[in-house]
Amino acid sequence: MTFPPMASLFAQILLCIALMVASYLMIGVSGSVEGSQREFDYFALSLQWPGTICHGTRHCCSSNACCRGSNSPTEFTIHGLWPDYNDGTWPSCCARSQFDVKEISTLLDALEKYWPSLYCGQSSTCFSGKGLFWAHEVDIKKHGTCSFPVIRDEYSYFITTLNLYFKYNVTKILNEAGYVPSNSERYPLGGVVSAIENSFQATPEVICSKDDVEEIRLCFYKDFKPRNCLASKTSCPKYVSLPSYVSLGREESQSDIAWISDDEAL
């Protein structure tokens, strides 16, 4: 049996150590993966129309805002603030982070009203976890952890998003232009877009489910000045609707909508 020269063996050991140190520096003490994705180009504020989403409700639970009876949302609610790239892709799971609801305890009332979950069950988070809807927003895919260095922490992510939502009140803009919730009226898509453009000074993106408006997205530069969204195609027809939805709540729930516990919804 022959052995490699001592100098060669020593060099191999040094190389292994160097690779281990490099990996450690990339991952960081907290477990965050730094530098593996380039910085995002712009933000998209995604707003959901509850009338469209809640009409598809098949299960009710305490975490589903569609099932709150008279307290169910009747205006656009927040889906998320998403960092995106100009080429149509987006960064994802940019860092390992632990969502802490205590960090946003002073915002919970506003989040329950303006940023509720419209579904049952816990949402997936980065690295195969499960958690609250808000944990999903701050942790996974296009969301909070990829907003660095513009947004640096959990609280800042949520308060920034709420402030944008209040500043650019899409529900109010559309209502004042005559586009109000209705299960019978259909509105010209161009009119809906123009109403937002005239107030927002930039072109939004409108997402539809068949004829119904499902989401409207407002886009921003990294200094939060409005900019045009990139969508060149739309999923919407020429005429769209903003369906209204009245939840009967748990006491008066429709027979075809089953109430389940949050654990059952996992």
C-alpha positions in Angstrom: 0.0 0.0 0.0 1.3 3.5 -0.9 0.4 6.7 1.0 0.2 10.2 -0.5 3.1 12.5 0.3 2.7 14.3 3.6 2.7 17.7 1.8 -0.1 16.6 -0.5 -2.2 15.2 2.5 -1.7 18.5 4.4 -2.8 20.5 1.3 -6.0 18.4 1.1 -6.8 19.0 4.7 -6.3 22.8 4.3 -8.6 22.7 1.3 -11.3 20.9 3.3 -11.0 23.4 6.1 -11.2 26.4 3.7 -14.4 24.9 2.1 -16.0 24.4 5.5 -15.2 28.0 6.5 -16.6 29.4 3.3 -19.8 27.4 3.7 -20.1 28.7 7.3 -19.7 32.3 6.2 -22.3 31.9 3.5 -24.8 30.4 5.8 -24.1 32.7 8.7 -24.4 32.1 12.5 -28.2 32.5 12.3 -28.6 30.0 9.5 -29.4 32.6 6.9 -28.4 32.0 3.3 -26.9 35.3 2.3 -25.8 36.4 -1.1 -27.3 33.5 -3.0 -30.0 35.7 -4.7 -29.6 39.2 -6.2 -31.4 42.2 -4.7 -35.0 42.6 -5.9 -36.0 45.4 -8.4 -39.4 46.6 -7.2 -42.4 45.9 -4.8 -45.9 44.7 -5.8 -48.7 45.3 -3.3 -51.2 42.5 -3.9 -54.8 43.2 -2.8 -57.5 40.5 -2.8 -61.2 41.1 -3.5 -63.0 39.0 -0.8 -66.2 38.9 -2.7 -64.6 36.7 -5.3 -62.5 34.5 -3.0 -65.2 34.0 -0.4 -67.7 32.8 -2.9 -65.5 29.8 -3.3 -65.6 29.0 0.5 -66.2 25.3 1.2 -65.1 25.1 4.8 -65.3 27.6 7.6 -63.0 27.9 10.7 -62.1 30.6 13.2 -59.1 31.8 11.1 -61.2 32.3 7.9 -62.4 35.9 7.6 -65.0 34.9 5.0 -66.9 33.2 7.9 -67.2 36.2 10.2 -70.8 37.0 9.4 -71.5 40.7 9.5 -67.8 41.3 10.2 -66.6 39.6 7.1 -64.5 41.9 4.9 -66.3 44.0 2.3 -63.3 45.9 0.8 -60.0 44.9 -0.7 -57.8 43.2 1.8 -54.0 42.8 1.7 -52.5 39.6 0.2 -48.9 40.7 0.6 -46.1 43.1 -0.3 -43.9 41.2 -2.7 -40.3 42.0 -3.9 -40.0 41.1 -7.6 -37.6 41.3 -10.5 -38.1 43.2 -13.7 -37.8 40.0 -15.7 -41.0 38.6 -14.2 -39.3 36.3 -11.7 -38.8 36.9 -8.0 -36.5 36.0 -5.1 -37.6 33.3 -2.7 -36.8 32.2 0.9 -33.9 34.6 1.1 -33.1 33.9 4.8 -34.0 31.6 7.6 -36.1 33.6 10.0 -38.4 32.8 12.9 -41.7 34.5 12.7 -42.6 36.0 16.1 -46.2 37.3 16.5 -45.1 39.3 19.6 -43.1 41.6 17.3 -46.4 42.7 15.7 -48.6 42.6 18.7 -49.6 46.3 18.4 -50.7 45.7 14.8 -52.9 42.6 15.3 -56.2 44.4 15.3 -55.4 46.1 12.0 -54.0 42.9 10.5 -57.2 41.0 11.5 -59.3 43.6 9.7 -57.2 44.6 6.7 -54.9 41.6 6.2 -56.9 38.6 7.2 -56.6 35.0 5.9 -59.5 34.1 3.6 -58.9 30.4 3.9 -58.8 27.7 6.6 -55.6 26.0 7.7 -52.0 27.0 8.3 -49.9 28.3 5.5 -46.7 26.9 4.3 -43.5 28.7 5.2 -39.9 28.4 4.0 -37.9 25.3 4.8 -41.0 23.0 5.1 -42.7 24.8 8.0 -46.3 25.7 8.8 -47.6 28.8 10.4 -50.0 31.7 10.5 -51.0 33.4 7.2 -48.8 36.3 8.3 -45.9 34.0 8.9 -46.3 32.8 5.3 -46.2 36.4 4.1 -43.1 37.5 5.9 -41.3 34.3 5.4 -41.9 32.6 2.1 -41.5 33.2 -1.7 -41.8 36.8 -2.7 -42.2 38.2 0.7 -40.7 39.6 3.8 -37.3 38.0 4.1 -36.5 39.0 0.5 -37.3 42.7 1.1 -33.8 43.4 2.6 -32.2 46.0 2.6 -35.2 48.2 2.1 -37.2 46.5 4.9 -35.0 45.1 7.6 -37.3 43.4 10.1 -40.7 41.8 10.7 -42.4 44.8 12.2 -41.2 47.1 9.5 -42.6 44.7 6.8 -46.1 44.8 8.2 -46.3 48.5 9.1 -44.9 49.5 5.7 -47.5 47.4 3.9 -50.4 48.7 6.0 -49.3 52.3 5.4 -49.2 51.7 1.6 -52.7 50.1 1.8 -54.1 53.1 3.7 -52.4 55.6 1.4 -53.7 54.1 -1.8 -57.2 53.0 -0.9 -58.2 51.0 -4.0 -61.7 50.3 -2.7 -62.4 54.0 -2.2 -60.9 54.9 -5.6 -63.2 52.4 -7.4 -66.3 53.3 -5.4 -65.9 57.0 -6.2 -65.6 56.1 -9.9 -68.9 54.2 -9.7 -67.4 50.7 -9.5 -69.2 49.2 -6.5 -69.8 45.7 -5.3 -72.6 44.0 -7.2 -73.7 40.5 -8.2 -75.5 41.8 -11.3 -73.4 44.7 -12.7 -70.3 44.2 -15.0 -67.8 47.0 -15.5 -65.4 47.8 -18.3 -61.9 46.6 -17.4 -60.4 49.7 -19.1 -62.5 51.9 -16.8 -61.4 50.1 -13.7 -57.8 50.4 -14.7 -58.1 54.1 -15.7 -59.7 54.9 -12.3 -56.7 53.5 -10.5 -54.2 55.1 -12.9 -55.8 58.5 -12.5 -55.4 58.3 -8.7 -52.2 56.2 -8.4 -50.4 57.8 -11.4 -49.3 54.3 -12.5 -50.7 51.2 -14.2 -51.9 48.4 -11.9 -52.2 44.7 -12.7 -55.6 43.2 -12.5 -56.1 39.4 -11.9 -59.4 37.7 -12.6 -61.2 34.5 -11.9 -63.4 34.1 -14.9 -65.3 37.4 -15.0 -64.6 38.3 -11.4 -61.8 40.6 -10.2 -59.7 38.5 -7.8 -56.6 40.7 -7.2 -55.4 44.1 -8.0 -51.6 44.8 -7.7 -50.0 48.2 -7.3 -46.3 48.4 -8.0 -43.6 50.6 -6.4 -40.0 51.5 -6.8 -37.8 50.7 -3.8 -38.4 54.2 -2.5 -42.2 53.4 -2.6 -43.0 55.8 -5.4 -45.6 54.4 -7.8 -44.5 52.7 -11.0 -46.2 50.7 -13.7 -46.7 47.0 -13.1 -45.0 44.8 -15.8 -47.9 42.5 -16.8 -48.4 42.7 -20.6 -51.3 40.2 -20.6 -54.4 40.0 -18.4 -56.5 37.1 -17.2 -59.5 39.4 -17.3 -62.2 39.8 -20.0 -63.3 43.2 -21.3 -66.0 43.5 -18.7 -65.5 42.4 -15.1 -67.5 42.2 -11.9 -66.8 43.0 -8.3 -69.1 40.4 -6.6 -70.5 41.1 -3.2 -70.6 38.4 -0.5 -72.6 38.2 2.7 -71.3 35.6 5.2 -74.0 34.1 7.4 -71.5 33.3 10.1 -71.4 30.2 12.3 -74.8 30.7 13.9 -76.6 30.9 10.5 -74.1 29.0 8.4 -75.4 27.6 5.1 -75.8 23.8 5.1 -73.3 23.3 2.3 -70.5 25.1 4.2 -69.0 22.9 6.9 -67.4 24.3 10.1 -64.2 22.7 11.0 -61.5 23.3 13.6 -58.2 25.0 12.6 -56.5 21.7 13.4 -58.7 19.8 11.0 -57.9 22.3 8.3 -54.1 21.6 8.4 
